[in-house]
Amino acid sequence: MPQPRIRRLSPKTVTRTLAIAGHALMGVALGLTLAFLTTHSDASGIRPVLMAMDPSGFRMTDFAITCALGFGIATTLTGVALTLGDEK
């Protein structure tokens, strides 16, 4: 029985992947920070609006997840653009 061929990743590919993952995690952290600050600050006025909504509708958890995903996706795309732009 032939041995399966093991494909090794180049250090450049590993570095690029880690950079993109780092951008994604940084975006999620920034999104969660924004959600925390806006829901715990009276200046933004978001907390009263979220509390007044229908209980079966959009909640604070949904707001935090939306912020985290939005920032995560945006920074991931930025990381891809910056990482691929460094090559050229």
ROTIKE-234564 format. One record per atom (N, C-alpha, C, O): residue number from 0; residue in one letter; atom name; x, y, z. Coordinates in nm, 4 decimals, decimal comma. Each point is the difference from the previous one (the first is absolute). Layout:
<sites>
(NUM 'a' 'CA' (X Y Z))
...
</sites>
This chain:
<sites>
(0 'm' 'N' (0,0849 -0,1176 0,0000))
(0 'm' 'CA' (-0,0849 0,1176 0,0000))
(0 'm' 'C' (0,0898 0,1244 0,0000))
(0 'm' 'O' (0,0887 0,0129 0,0844))
(1 'p' 'N' (-0,1123 0,0784 -0,1795))
(1 'p' 'CA' (0,0861 0,1190 -0,0075))
(1 'p' 'C' (-0,0282 0,0962 0,1162))
(1 'p' 'O' (-0,1121 0,0117 0,0495))
(2 'q' 'N' (0,2179 0,0552 -0,0095))
(2 'q' 'CA' (-0,0111 0,0976 0,1082))
(2 'q' 'C' (-0,0741 0,1246 -0,0510))
(2 'q' 'O' (0,0236 0,0441 -0,1125))
(3 'p' 'N' (-0,1123 0,0123 0,1941))
(3 'p' 'CA' (-0,0661 0,1233 -0,0439))
(3 'p' 'C' (0,1021 0,1136 -0,0050))
(3 'p' 'O' (0,0893 0,0111 0,0841))
(4 'r' 'N' (-0,1060 0,0697 -0,1829))
(4 'r' 'CA' (0,0927 0,1104 -0,0188))
(4 'r' 'C' (-0,0343 0,1130 0,0984))
(4 'r' 'O' (-0,1133 0,0477 0,0051))
(5 'i' 'N' (0,2128 -0,0070 0,0716))
(5 'i' 'CA' (-0,0201 0,1065 0,0972))
(5 'i' 'C' (0,0420 0,1317 -0,0640))
(5 'i' 'O' (0,1119 0,0150 -0,0491))
(6 'r' 'N' (-0,2033 0,0780 0,0513))
(6 'r' 'CA' (0,0272 0,1304 -0,0610))
(6 'r' 'C' (0,0377 0,0979 0,1097))
(6 'r' 'O' (-0,0785 0,0244 0,0916))
(7 'r' 'N' (0,1945 0,0299 -0,1000))
(7 'r' 'CA' (0,0495 0,0943 0,0997))
(7 'r' 'C' (-0,0317 0,1427 -0,0444))
(7 'r' 'O' (0,0116 0,0351 -0,1174))
(8 'l' 'N' (-0,0517 0,0449 0,2144))
(8 'l' 'CA' (-0,0279 0,1401 -0,0279))
(8 'l' 'C' (0,1282 0,0809 0,0122))
(8 'l' 'O' (0,0839 -0,0257 0,0863))
(9 's' 'N' (-0,0710 0,1211 -0,1723))
(9 's' 'CA' (0,1176 0,0855 0,0070))
(9 's' 'C' (-0,0140 0,0960 0,1190))
(9 's' 'O' (-0,1118 0,0314 0,0410))
(10 'p' 'N' (0,2221 0,0143 0,0135))
(10 'p' 'CA' (-0,0072 0,0954 0,1115))
(10 'p' 'C' (-0,0745 0,1282 -0,0374))
(10 'p' 'O' (-0,0636 0,0625 0,0849))
(11 'k' 'N' (0,0717 -0,0241 -0,2110))
(11 'k' 'CA' (-0,0710 0,1193 -0,0457))
(11 'k' 'C' (-0,1514 -0,0185 0,0085))
(11 'k' 'O' (-0,0722 0,0922 0,0380))
(12 't' 'N' (0,0247 -0,2110 -0,0731))
(12 't' 'CA' (-0,1430 -0,0295 0,0069))
(12 't' 'C' (-0,0478 -0,0013 0,1447))
(12 't' 'O' (-0,1074 0,0519 0,0306))
(13 'v' 'N' (0,1857 -0,1102 0,0572))
(13 'v' 'CA' (-0,0363 -0,0047 0,1418))
(13 'v' 'C' (-0,0033 0,1403 0,0580))
(13 'v' 'O' (-0,0920 0,0340 0,0744))
(14 't' 'N' (0,1900 0,0471 -0,1068))
(14 't' 'CA' (0,0054 0,1375 0,0493))
(14 't' 'C' (-0,1188 0,0803 -0,0511))
(14 't' 'O' (-0,0607 0,0765 0,0749))
(15 'r' 'N' (0,0280 -0,0938 -0,2015))
(15 'r' 'CA' (-0,1129 0,0711 -0,0601))
(15 'r' 'C' (-0,1309 -0,0403 0,0675))
(15 'r' 'O' (-0,0840 0,0851 0,0290))
(16 't' 'N' (0,0670 -0,2142 -0,0042))
(16 't' 'CA' (-0,1218 -0,0489 0,0639))
(16 't' 'C' (-0,0114 0,0516 0,1429))
(16 't' 'O' (-0,1085 0,0393 0,0432))
(17 'l' 'N' (0,2187 -0,0389 0,0302))
(17 'l' 'CA' (-0,0022 0,0520 0,1365))
(17 'l' 'C' (-0,0286 0,1500 0,0024))
(17 'l' 'O' (-0,0677 0,0482 0,0908))
(18 'a' 'N' (0,1178 0,0254 -0,1881))
(18 'a' 'CA' (-0,0265 0,1438 -0,0063))
(18 'a' 'C' (-0,1484 0,0265 -0,0255))
(18 'a' 'O' (-0,0584 0,0889 0,0620))
(19 'i' 'N' (-0,0018 -0,1643 -0,1514))
(19 'i' 'CA' (-0,1423 0,0173 -0,0294))
(19 'i' 'C' (-0,0843 -0,0399 0,1214))
(19 'i' 'O' (-0,0977 0,0676 0,0322))
(20 'a' 'N' (0,1345 -0,1761 0,0349))
(20 'a' 'CA' (-0,0725 -0,0413 0,1199))
(20 'a' 'C' (0,0142 0,1038 0,1113))
(20 'a' 'O' (-0,0944 0,0242 0,0752))
(21 'g' 'N' (0,2106 0,0359 -0,0653))
(21 'g' 'CA' (0,0214 0,1053 0,0996))
(21 'g' 'C' (-0,0870 0,1215 -0,0269))
(21 'g' 'O' (-0,0542 0,0598 0,0931))
(22 'h' 'N' (0,0405 -0,0229 -0,2196))
(22 'h' 'CA' (-0,0879 0,1111 -0,0353))
(22 'h' 'C' (-0,1447 -0,0331 0,0344))
(22 'h' 'O' (-0,0730 0,0850 0,0510))
(23 'a' 'N' (0,0318 -0,2078 -0,0786))
(23 'a' 'CA' (-0,1379 -0,0392 0,0298))
(23 'a' 'C' (-0,0274 0,0057 0,1500))
(23 'a' 'O' (-0,1032 0,0523 0,0421))
(24 'l' 'N' (0,1936 -0,1049 0,0379))
(24 'l' 'CA' (-0,0195 0,0019 0,1456))
(24 'l' 'C' (0,0041 0,1423 0,0545))
(24 'l' 'O' (-0,0739 0,0330 0,0927))
(25 'm' 'N' (0,1588 0,0506 -0,1492))
(25 'm' 'CA' (0,0050 0,1395 0,0428))
(25 'm' 'C' (-0,1329 0,0697 -0,0309))
(25 'm' 'O' (-0,0478 0,0798 0,0807))
(26 'g' 'N' (-0,0111 -0,1085 -0,1944))
(26 'g' 'CA' (-0,1286 0,0598 -0,0358))
(26 'g' 'C' (-0,1121 -0,0454 0,0910))
(26 'g' 'O' (-0,0847 0,0804 0,0390))
(27 'v' 'N' (0,0830 -0,2081 -0,0047))
(27 'v' 'CA' (-0,1024 -0,0508 0,0919))
(27 'v' 'C' (0,0144 0,0669 0,1366))
(27 'v' 'O' (-0,0995 0,0372 0,0623))
(28 'a' 'N' (0,2232 -0,0222 -0,0164))
(28 'a' 'CA' (0,0232 0,0652 0,1292))
(28 'a' 'C' (-0,0444 0,1461 -0,0042))
(28 'a' 'O' (-0,0604 0,0487 0,0956))
(29 'l' 'N' (0,0893 0,0212 -0,2045))
(29 'l' 'CA' (-0,0438 0,1390 -0,0122))
(29 'l' 'C' (-0,1524 0,0111 -0,0066))
(29 'l' 'O' (-0,0586 0,0916 0,0577))
(30 'g' 'N' (-0,0048 -0,1846 -0,1279))
(30 'g' 'CA' (-0,1460 -0,0002 -0,0080))
(30 'g' 'C' (-0,0647 -0,0245 0,1354))
(30 'g' 'O' (-0,0985 0,0653 0,0347))
(31 'l' 'N' (0,1532 -0,1588 0,0416))
(31 'l' 'CA' (-0,0535 -0,0252 0,1332))
(31 'l' 'C' (0,0240 0,1181 0,0935))
(31 'l' 'O' (-0,0839 0,0307 0,0846))
(32 't' 'N' (0,1978 0,0350 -0,0998))
(32 't' 'CA' (0,0277 0,1182 0,0804))
(32 't' 'C' (-0,0983 0,1119 -0,0331))
(32 't' 'O' (-0,0518 0,0660 0,0901))
(33 'l' 'N' (0,0262 -0,0448 -0,2175))
(33 'l' 'CA' (-0,0966 0,1013 -0,0401))
(33 'l' 'C' (-0,1389 -0,0327 0,0546))
(33 'l' 'O' (-0,0693 0,0884 0,0505))
(34 'a' 'N' (0,0288 -0,2138 -0,0605))
(34 'a' 'CA' (-0,1318 -0,0404 0,0510))
(34 'a' 'C' (-0,0079 0,0219 0,1507))
(34 'a' 'O' (-0,1018 0,0471 0,0506))
(35 'f' 'N' (0,2078 -0,0807 0,0205))
(35 'f' 'CA' (0,0008 0,0190 0,1454))
(35 'f' 'C' (-0,0096 0,1473 0,0352))
(35 'f' 'O' (-0,0786 0,0389 0,0864))
(36 'l' 'N' (0,1589 0,0429 -0,1533))
(36 'l' 'CA' (0,0004 0,1426 0,0324))
(36 'l' 'C' (-0,1323 0,0678 -0,0345))
(36 'l' 'O' (-0,0477 0,0845 0,0758))
(37 't' 'N' (-0,0115 -0,1202 -0,1885))
(37 't' 'CA' (-0,1248 0,0650 -0,0393))
(37 't' 'C' (-0,1181 -0,0469 0,0838))
(37 't' 'O' (-0,0931 0,0775 0,0218))
(38 't' 'N' (0,0937 -0,2006 0,0254))
(38 't' 'CA' (-0,1117 -0,0467 0,0815))
(38 't' 'C' (0,0150 0,0370 0,1468))
(38 't' 'O' (-0,0980 -0,0046 0,0743))
(39 'h' 'N' (0,2165 0,0406 -0,0312))
(39 'h' 'CA' (0,0203 0,0373 0,1402))
(39 'h' 'C' (0,0195 0,1501 0,0192))
(39 'h' 'O' (0,0267 0,0444 0,1117))
(40 's' 'N' (-0,0391 0,0331 -0,2163))
(40 's' 'CA' (0,0142 0,1449 0,0078))
(40 's' 'C' (-0,1359 0,0642 -0,0254))
(40 's' 'O' (-0,0709 -0,0361 -0,0940))
(41 'd' 'N' (0,0365 0,1306 0,1783))
(41 'd' 'CA' (-0,1280 0,0684 -0,0193))
(41 'd' 'C' (0,0070 0,1024 -0,1123))
(41 'd' 'O' (-0,1037 0,0426 -0,0507))
(42 'a' 'N' (0,2221 -0,0030 0,0116))
(42 'a' 'CA' (0,0163 0,1023 -0,1031))
(42 'a' 'C' (-0,0458 -0,0492 -0,1375))
(42 'a' 'O' (-0,0496 0,0793 -0,0801))
(43 's' 'N' (0,0653 -0,2084 0,0518))
(43 's' 'CA' (-0,0340 -0,0502 -0,1329))
(43 's' 'C' (-0,1500 -0,0183 -0,0188))
(43 's' 'O' (-0,0496 0,0163 -0,1114))
(44 'g' 'N' (-0,0231 -0,0493 0,2158))
(44 'g' 'CA' (-0,1444 -0,0180 -0,0091))
(44 'g' 'C' (-0,0431 -0,1308 -0,0631))
(44 'g' 'O' (-0,1169 -0,0149 -0,0358))
(45 'i' 'N' (0,2071 -0,0795 0,0214))
(45 'i' 'CA' (-0,0355 -0,1272 -0,0627))
(45 'i' 'C' (-0,0669 -0,0945 0,0997))
(45 'i' 'O' (-0,0927 -0,0724 -0,0364))
(46 'r' 'N' (0,1381 0,0723 0,1601))
(46 'r' 'CA' (-0,0552 -0,0912 0,0992))
(46 'r' 'C' (-0,1505 0,0190 0,0212))
(46 'r' 'O' (-0,0728 -0,0992 0,0012))
(47 'p' 'N' (0,0233 0,2220 0,0156))
(47 'p' 'CA' (-0,1457 0,0146 0,0163))
(47 'p' 'C' (-0,0786 -0,0488 -0,1211))
(47 'p' 'O' (-0,1089 -0,0556 0,0141))
(48 'v' 'N' (0,1645 0,0766 -0,1323))
(48 'v' 'CA' (-0,0683 -0,0454 -0,1216))
(48 'v' 'C' (-0,0047 -0,1525 -0,0047))
(48 'v' 'O' (-0,1035 -0,0572 -0,0341))
(49 'l' 'N' (0,2137 -0,0093 0,0679))
(49 'l' 'CA' (0,0033 -0,1461 -0,0006))
(49 'l' 'C' (-0,0909 -0,0581 0,1079))
(49 'l' 'O' (-0,0623 -0,1041 -0,0206))
(50 'm' 'N' (0,0546 0,1713 0,1359))
(50 'm' 'CA' (-0,0862 -0,0491 0,1077))
(50 'm' 'C' (-0,1482 0,0190 -0,0318))
(50 'm' 'O' (-0,0834 -0,0774 0,0471))
(51 'a' 'N' (0,0495 0,1791 -0,1263))
(51 'a' 'CA' (-0,1396 0,0279 -0,0326))
(51 'a' 'C' (-0,0537 -0,0888 -0,1116))
(51 'a' 'O' (-0,1207 -0,0039 -0,0236))
(52 'm' 'N' (0,2088 -0,0665 -0,0444))
(52 'm' 'CA' (-0,0439 -0,0845 -0,1116))
(52 'm' 'C' (-0,0750 -0,1226 0,0502))
(52 'm' 'O' (0,0047 -0,0352 0,1178))
(53 'd' 'N' (-0,0730 -0,0274 -0,2102))
(53 'd' 'CA' (-0,0746 -0,1221 0,0299))
(53 'd' 'C' (0,0945 -0,1064 0,0538))
(53 'd' 'O' (0,1058 -0,0214 -0,0592))
(54 'p' 'N' (-0,1394 -0,0464 0,1690))
(54 'p' 'CA' (0,0909 -0,1004 0,0581))
(54 'p' 'C' (0,0350 -0,1147 -0,0949))
(54 'p' 'O' (0,1060 -0,0612 0,0134))
(55 's' 'N' (-0,1932 0,0321 -0,1082))
(55 's' 'CA' (0,0300 -0,1092 -0,0928))
(55 's' 'C' (0,0815 0,0481 -0,1198))
(55 's' 'O' (0,0355 -0,0796 -0,0869))
(56 'g' 'N' (-0,0059 0,2084 0,0822))
(56 'g' 'CA' (0,0725 0,0563 -0,1139))
(56 'g' 'C' (0,1483 0,0133 0,0267))
(56 'g' 'O' (0,0631 -0,0868 0,0604))
(57 'f' 'N' (-0,0096 0,1977 -0,1070))
(57 'f' 'CA' (0,1433 0,0289 0,0076))
(57 'f' 'C' (0,0384 0,0312 0,1445))
(57 'f' 'O' (-0,0599 0,0876 0,0624))
(58 'r' 'N' (0,1585 -0,1580 -0,0094))
(58 'r' 'CA' (0,0416 0,0196 0,1393))
(58 'r' 'C' (0,1424 0,0540 0,0051))
(58 'r' 'O' (0,0654 0,0176 -0,1028))
(59 'm' 'N' (-0,0186 0,0084 0,2256))
(59 'm' 'CA' (0,1373 0,0499 0,0169))
(59 'm' 'C' (0,1020 -0,1016 -0,0485))
(59 'm' 'O' (0,1033 0,0372 -0,0556))
(60 't' 'N' (-0,1317 -0,1648 0,0762))
(60 't' 'CA' (0,0925 -0,1037 -0,0476))
(60 't' 'C' (0,0100 0,0039 -0,1520))
(60 't' 'O' (0,1087 -0,0118 -0,0566))
(61 'd' 'N' (-0,2229 0,0284 -0,0082))
(61 'd' 'CA' (0,0003 0,0096 -0,1458))
(61 'd' 'C' (0,0767 0,1235 -0,0472))
(61 'd' 'O' (0,0696 -0,0045 -0,1014))
(62 'f' 'N' (-0,0828 0,1146 0,1754))
(62 'f' 'CA' (0,0739 0,1214 -0,0337))
(62 'f' 'C' (0,1503 -0,0238 0,0121))
(62 'f' 'O' (0,0768 0,0413 -0,0869))
(63 'a' 'N' (-0,0346 -0,1081 0,1951))
(63 'a' 'CA' (0,1423 -0,0274 0,0204))
(63 'a' 'C' (0,0539 -0,0933 -0,1087))
(63 'a' 'O' (0,1105 0,0207 -0,0502))
(64 'i' 'N' (-0,1873 -0,1220 0,0143))
(64 'i' 'CA' (0,0430 -0,0941 -0,1038))
(64 'i' 'C' (0,0093 0,0711 -0,1354))
(64 'i' 'O' (0,0928 -0,0241 -0,0772))
(65 't' 'N' (-0,1892 0,1112 0,0495))
(65 't' 'CA' (0,0018 0,0749 -0,1257))
(65 't' 'C' (0,1230 0,0902 -0,0084))
(65 't' 'O' (0,0657 0,0068 -0,1039))
(66 'c' 'N' (-0,0353 0,0622 0,2133))
(66 'c' 'CA' (0,1196 0,0851 0,0025))
(66 'c' 'C' (0,1267 -0,0831 -0,0189))
(66 'c' 'O' (0,0878 0,0369 -0,0780))
(67 'a' 'N' (-0,0785 -0,1495 0,1494))
(67 'a' 'CA' (0,1191 -0,0841 -0,0090))
(67 'a' 'C' (0,0177 -0,0562 -0,1410))
(67 'a' 'O' (0,1106 0,0018 -0,0540))
(68 'l' 'N' (-0,2176 -0,0509 -0,0052))
(68 'l' 'CA' (0,0100 -0,0552 -0,1358))
(68 'l' 'C' (0,0310 0,1084 -0,1027))
(68 'l' 'O' (0,0804 -0,0213 -0,0908))
(69 'g' 'N' (-0,1429 0,1357 0,1046))
(69 'g' 'CA' (0,0253 0,1085 -0,0949))
(69 'g' 'C' (0,1449 0,0456 0,0024))
(69 'g' 'O' (0,0639 0,0132 -0,1043))
(70 'f' 'N' (-0,0130 0,0107 0,2243))
(70 'f' 'CA' (0,1399 0,0414 0,0109))
(70 'f' 'C' (0,0931 -0,1142 -0,0403))
(70 'f' 'O' (0,1030 0,0237 -0,0631))
(71 'g' 'N' (-0,1379 -0,1467 0,0987))
(71 'g' 'CA' (0,0844 -0,1150 -0,0342))
(71 'g' 'C' (0,0129 -0,0192 -0,1499))
(71 'g' 'O' (0,1095 -0,0241 -0,0509))
(72 'i' 'N' (-0,2200 0,0347 -0,0193))
(72 'i' 'CA' (0,0031 -0,0164 -0,1455))
(72 'i' 'C' (0,0767 0,1146 -0,0658))
(72 'i' 'O' (0,0797 -0,0221 -0,0911))
(73 'a' 'N' (-0,1043 0,1450 0,1379))
(73 'a' 'CA' (0,0680 0,1159 -0,0600))
(73 'a' 'C' (0,1511 -0,0069 0,0212))
(73 'a' 'O' (0,0764 0,0275 -0,0926))
(74 't' 'N' (-0,0327 -0,0634 0,2121))
(74 't' 'CA' (0,1439 -0,0052 0,0237))
(74 't' 'C' (0,0640 -0,1220 -0,0668))
(74 't' 'O' (0,1179 0,0039 -0,0352))
(75 't' 'N' (-0,1931 -0,1105 0,0177))
(75 't' 'CA' (0,0534 -0,1148 -0,0737))
(75 't' 'C' (0,0261 0,0384 -0,1455))
(75 't' 'O' (0,1049 -0,0329 -0,0554))
(76 'l' 'N' (-0,1998 0,1019 -0,0056))
(76 'l' 'CA' (0,0199 0,0441 -0,1382))
(76 'l' 'C' (0,1142 0,1001 -0,0100))
(76 'l' 'O' (0,0758 -0,0008 -0,0969))
(77 't' 'N' (-0,0639 0,0866 0,1971))
(77 't' 'CA' (0,1128 0,0931 0,0020))
(77 't' 'C' (0,1316 -0,0751 0,0138))
(77 't' 'O' (0,0984 0,0337 -0,0658))
(78 'g' 'N' (-0,0965 -0,1365 0,1522))
(78 'g' 'CA' (0,1202 -0,0815 0,0162))
(78 'g' 'C' (0,0382 -0,0721 -0,1276))
(78 'g' 'O' (0,1183 -0,0110 -0,0324))
(79 'v' 'N' (-0,2176 -0,0383 -0,0404))
(79 'v' 'CA' (0,0279 -0,0660 -0,1276))
(79 'v' 'C' (0,0603 0,0999 -0,0987))
(79 'v' 'O' (0,0975 -0,0303 -0,0688))
(80 'a' 'N' (-0,1568 0,1496 0,0628))
(80 'a' 'CA' (0,0509 0,1011 -0,0927))
(80 'a' 'C' (0,1422 0,0422 0,0370))
(80 'a' 'O' (0,0852 0,0140 -0,0877))
(81 'l' 'N' (-0,0597 0,0060 0,2152))
(81 'l' 'CA' (0,1339 0,0407 0,0413))
(81 'l' 'C' (0,1022 -0,1107 -0,0198))
(81 'l' 'O' (0,1131 0,0257 -0,0410))
(82 't' 'N' (-0,1529 -0,1480 0,0699))
(82 't' 'CA' (0,0931 -0,1128 -0,0141))
(82 't' 'C' (0,0336 -0,0255 -0,1468))
(82 't' 'O' (0,1159 -0,0231 -0,0345))
(83 'l' 'N' (-0,2167 0,0273 -0,0509))
(83 'l' 'CA' (0,0266 -0,0220 -0,1428))
(83 'l' 'C' (0,0702 0,1202 -0,0622))
(83 'l' 'O' (0,0751 -0,0145 -0,0965))
(84 'g' 'N' (-0,0996 0,1341 0,1521))
(84 'g' 'CA' (0,0668 0,1191 -0,0514))
(84 'g' 'C' (0,1464 0,0055 0,0347))
(84 'g' 'O' (0,0782 0,0625 -0,0716))
(85 'd' 'N' (-0,0387 -0,1277 0,1818))
(85 'd' 'CA' (0,1404 -0,0036 0,0395))
(85 'd' 'C' (0,0844 -0,0836 -0,0959))
(85 'd' 'O' (0,1209 0,0203 -0,0107))
(86 'e' 'N' (-0,1842 -0,1132 -0,0579))
(86 'e' 'CA' (0,0732 -0,0867 -0,0925))
(86 'e' 'C' (0,0472 0,0757 -0,1233))
(86 'e' 'O' (0,1071 -0,0280 -0,0539))
(87 'k' 'N' (-0,1875 0,1239 0,0096))
(87 'k' 'CA' (0,0273 0,0629 -0,1294))
(87 'k' 'C' (0,0807 0,1224 0,0117))
(87 'k' 'O' (0,0307 0,0635 -0,1008))
</sites>
